[in-house]
Amino acid sequence: MAMTRRWSEIRSRLVIFEDEDLLVLNKPAGLSVMGSPEEPDLVTLAREAGEDLKPAHRIDKVTTGAILLAKSAAAHAGLARQFAQRSLDKSYLAITGSYGLPPQGLIELPLTVGRKNRVRVAAQRRSIVRNERGDHWYVEPSDVSTKAKSYPSVTTFATVWADEDKSLLVVRPMTGRRHQIRVHLAWIGYPILGDPLFEKAAHGGSELSYLHAWRIAFDPVWSGGRRVELEAQPGQDFWTPLRGRVPPVSLLDRARRLEEELQRRFHSPATSGDGP
């Protein structure tokens, strides 16, 4: 889909859920949620069109997918509580430019902020331990750096499909630190394809990385309604690295089954927030 800066067009083309208190969009790559000093962002475009929206969370400019935008203070507060209490579920799809990951995995690596405000693991890369089964990455407490505050960070994943040079993952962040999924996968040796944080010439300057905020579930406590479960369909561009290898429909069906397995195996749901 060609990028547009007209709020009316963004709204009509990208909405996946709306009620009196909440708007949920399937955000394209190249568009910031808020606070962009260089170009218009979603919140600014909405405000200029006469609509006051408050993001309940953020996804990165290069990341696509579901973003929750509260219309009311009650919805914003209700979602904030669910993020804090870990009762809101989030799942992502990610394509890595490498293979060899196990069917399921757990990454427990604390994060901190390093030079130039970049998020990194709060330990030396050589101190990262992979267990004998090869499905758990962690660092010993004695190896965690004390030079700056660190934040416990946990990511789970399942391998949906892989060949000799690429892997498609369904990923569930159990905590919601800034850049968590991107940093965790890169530091265990499986960076997300096209991630500008870890690829110096990602896509020759393209604003798309292959990380998509796919599914989200929350309770609309502000209206007393039943739990809402939403799915933001990946755009055709997301499937470019896998085109001709396997049909996206079959991949999404398998990803749904594996996401349910991850939920059963790792019971604590995802959280959000800008992290460290």
C-alpha positions in Angstrom: 0.0 0.0 0.0 1.4 3.4 -1.0 2.1 5.7 1.9 -0.5 8.4 2.6 -0.4 11.4 5.0 -4.1 12.1 4.8 -5.7 11.2 8.1 -9.1 10.4 6.5 -7.5 7.9 4.1 -5.3 6.4 6.9 -8.4 5.9 9.0 -10.6 4.4 6.3 -7.9 2.0 4.9 -6.2 0.9 8.1 -9.0 0.6 10.8 -9.5 -3.0 12.2 -11.6 -2.1 15.2 -13.5 0.9 16.5 -16.0 1.8 19.2 -16.8 5.0 21.0 -13.6 4.8 23.1 -11.0 3.1 21.0 -9.6 3.0 17.5 -7.3 0.2 16.4 -5.2 0.6 13.2 -3.0 -1.7 11.2 -0.1 0.7 11.0 2.1 0.6 7.9 5.9 0.9 8.1 7.4 4.3 7.7 4.9 6.1 10.0 5.7 6.9 13.6 2.9 6.6 16.2 3.8 9.9 18.0 6.6 12.2 18.8 8.4 12.3 15.4 10.4 15.6 15.1 11.1 15.0 11.4 7.7 14.3 9.9 4.0 13.9 10.8 3.0 11.0 13.0 -0.3 9.3 13.6 -1.2 11.3 16.6 -0.3 14.6 14.9 -2.2 13.8 11.7 -5.3 12.9 13.8 -5.1 16.0 15.9 -4.7 18.2 12.8 -7.9 16.6 11.4 -9.7 17.4 14.7 -9.4 14.0 16.5 -7.7 13.7 19.8 -6.1 10.2 20.2 -3.9 8.9 23.0 -1.7 5.8 22.2 -2.0 3.1 24.7 1.4 1.7 23.6 3.9 2.2 20.7 5.3 0.2 18.0 8.5 1.3 16.1 8.4 3.3 12.9 9.8 0.4 10.9 7.3 -2.1 12.5 3.9 -2.7 11.1 0.7 -3.9 12.7 -1.9 -3.3 15.4 -1.7 -0.1 17.4 -4.3 0.9 20.1 -5.4 4.6 20.1 -7.7 5.6 22.9 -10.4 8.2 22.2 -11.3 8.6 25.9 -9.4 8.9 29.2 -11.3 5.9 30.5 -10.1 3.6 27.7 -6.5 4.9 28.0 -6.4 4.3 31.7 -8.1 0.8 31.3 -5.6 -0.3 28.7 -2.7 1.1 30.8 -3.8 -1.0 33.7 -3.9 -4.1 31.6 -0.5 -3.5 30.2 0.8 -3.0 33.8 -1.0 -6.1 35.1 0.1 -8.2 32.2 -3.5 -9.1 31.3 -3.2 -7.9 27.7 -1.9 -10.4 25.1 0.3 -9.4 22.2 1.9 -11.6 19.5 4.2 -10.7 16.6 5.4 -12.2 13.4 9.1 -11.9 12.6 11.2 -13.0 9.7 14.9 -13.6 10.5 17.7 -13.8 7.9 19.0 -17.0 9.4 17.9 -20.4 10.5 18.6 -23.0 13.2 16.2 -21.9 15.9 14.4 -24.6 17.9 10.7 -25.3 17.5 10.0 -23.1 20.6 12.3 -20.9 22.7 12.6 -18.7 25.7 14.9 -15.6 25.8 15.5 -14.2 29.3 18.0 -11.4 28.8 17.9 -8.2 30.9 17.9 -4.9 28.9 19.5 -1.6 29.6 20.3 1.6 27.7 23.8 2.1 26.4 25.6 4.8 24.4 23.5 7.0 22.1 20.3 5.9 24.0 20.5 2.5 22.3 18.9 -0.5 24.0 21.2 -3.4 24.6 21.4 -6.5 26.7 22.8 -5.7 30.2 25.7 -8.1 29.9 28.5 -9.0 27.6 27.5 -11.1 24.6 29.9 -13.8 25.5 28.1 -14.3 28.9 24.9 -15.4 27.2 24.2 -19.0 28.0 22.1 -21.4 25.9 20.9 -24.5 27.7 21.5 -28.1 26.6 18.2 -28.4 24.7 19.1 -25.2 22.9 15.7 -23.5 23.6 16.6 -21.2 26.5 18.9 -18.2 26.5 19.9 -16.4 29.7 22.7 -14.8 31.7 23.8 -15.6 35.2 22.9 -12.9 37.7 26.6 -12.3 38.4 27.2 -11.4 34.7 24.5 -8.7 34.6 26.1 -5.2 34.4 25.7 -2.9 37.3 26.9 0.2 35.4 23.3 1.3 34.6 19.8 0.2 35.6 18.7 -3.0 33.9 15.2 -4.4 33.3 14.2 -8.0 33.4 13.0 -8.9 29.9 11.4 -12.1 28.6 10.5 -13.1 25.0 9.0 -16.4 23.9 8.8 -17.6 20.3 7.9 -20.6 18.0 9.3 -21.4 14.6 6.5 -21.3 12.1 8.6 -22.1 9.0 12.3 -22.2 8.1 14.5 -23.1 5.1 18.3 -22.8 4.6 18.5 -19.1 5.1 15.3 -17.6 6.6 12.9 -18.3 9.4 9.4 -17.1 10.2 8.6 -16.8 13.9 5.6 -16.1 16.0 6.8 -14.1 19.0 5.2 -13.3 22.3 6.9 -10.6 24.5 6.3 -11.4 28.1 7.6 -8.0 29.1 7.3 -4.9 26.9 10.6 -3.1 26.8 11.6 -0.7 24.0 13.0 -2.7 21.0 12.8 -5.9 23.1 12.0 -8.4 20.4 14.5 -6.8 18.0 17.4 -6.7 20.6 16.7 -10.2 22.0 16.7 -11.9 18.6 19.7 -10.0 17.4 21.8 -10.8 20.5 21.2 -14.5 20.3 22.3 -14.4 16.6 19.0 -14.2 14.7 18.4 -10.5 13.8 15.1 -9.6 12.2 15.5 -9.2 8.5 15.8 -5.5 7.5 16.1 -4.2 11.0 18.0 -0.9 10.8 19.3 -1.3 14.3 21.4 -4.3 13.2 21.7 -4.1 9.5 23.8 -1.2 8.3 22.2 -1.2 4.8 18.8 -2.7 5.6 16.8 -2.8 2.4 18.8 -0.1 0.8 17.1 2.6 2.9 13.6 1.0 3.0 11.5 1.9 6.0 10.2 -1.7 6.4 11.6 -4.3 8.8 10.0 -7.8 8.9 8.4 -7.4 12.3 4.6 -7.2 12.4 2.4 -6.6 15.5 0.0 -9.4 14.5 -2.5 -10.2 17.3 -3.7 -8.4 20.4 -6.4 -9.2 23.0 -7.7 -6.9 25.7 -10.7 -6.3 28.0 -12.8 -3.2 27.2 -13.3 -2.6 30.9 -14.4 1.0 30.2 -17.6 -0.3 28.6 -18.1 -3.6 30.4 -17.8 -5.6 27.2 -16.4 -9.0 26.5 -12.7 -9.6 25.8 -11.7 -8.3 22.3 -9.3 -10.4 20.2 -8.0 -8.7 17.1 -5.7 -9.8 14.2 -3.9 -7.3 12.0 -3.2 -9.0 8.6 0.4 -8.5 7.4 0.6 -6.6 4.1 1.9 -8.2 0.9 5.3 -6.5 1.4 5.8 -8.5 4.6 5.8 -11.7 2.7 8.4 -10.6 0.1 11.3 -12.6 1.5 9.2 -15.8 1.5 7.4 -15.2 -1.8 7.1 -18.3 -3.9 8.3 -20.6 -1.1 5.0 -21.3 0.9 1.5 -19.7 0.8 1.0 -17.0 3.4 -2.4 -18.5 4.3 -0.9 -21.8 5.4 1.8 -20.0 7.4 -0.8 -17.9 9.3 -2.8 -21.0 10.1 0.2 -22.7 11.5 1.2 -19.5 13.4 -2.2 -19.4 15.1 -1.8 -23.0 16.3 1.7 -22.3 17.6 0.7 -19.1 19.3 -1.9 -21.1 21.3 0.8 -23.6 22.3 3.0 -20.8 23.5 0.2 -19.4 25.6 -0.3 -22.8 27.2 3.4 -23.3 27.8 4.2 -19.8 29.0 1.3 -18.6 31.0 2.2 -15.0 31.9 0.7 -12.8 29.2 2.5 -10.0 27.4 3.1 -6.4 28.6 3.8 -3.2 26.9 5.6 0.1 27.5 8.6 1.9 26.3 10.9 -0.2 28.5 14.3 0.9 29.5 
